[in-house]
Amino acid sequence: MQLFVGPAWRALGMVAAHLPEPIALADPHTGQSRTYDAQACFAEGMRVCTEAGMEGERARTLREWAKHELARGDRARGEVMWAEARETFGRLGAELEVARMNNLPEQTPAP
């Protein structure tokens, strides 16, 4: 179910952001393993959420990806993603989410 797949990729991205090596996942059809770093996980989550029309989940994924980019020092990319996520929440009427995003998160370097 796409409803769970997009957020699952986001969660994997959040985990991968704290690991020194990419996550290895086996393809359920072929059994072959493929590695995913945080960016690849977030990108896959964005793809799934976009295709399924899950704008709220897409915005949540974009916010977490923005946090990751900021933590690894890519302020420009992180700020653009943060602003897009905040704008999406606003368009969806998620005012509490918008309020939580008034300021960029503290930037602590990723391990």
Secondary structure, DSSP 8 states (H G I E B T S, - for coil): -HHHHHHHHHHHHHHHTTSSS-EEEE-TTT--EEEE-HHHHHHHHHHHHHHHT-HHHHHHHHHHHHHHHHHTT-HHHHHHHHHHHHHHHHHTT-HHHHHHTSS--------
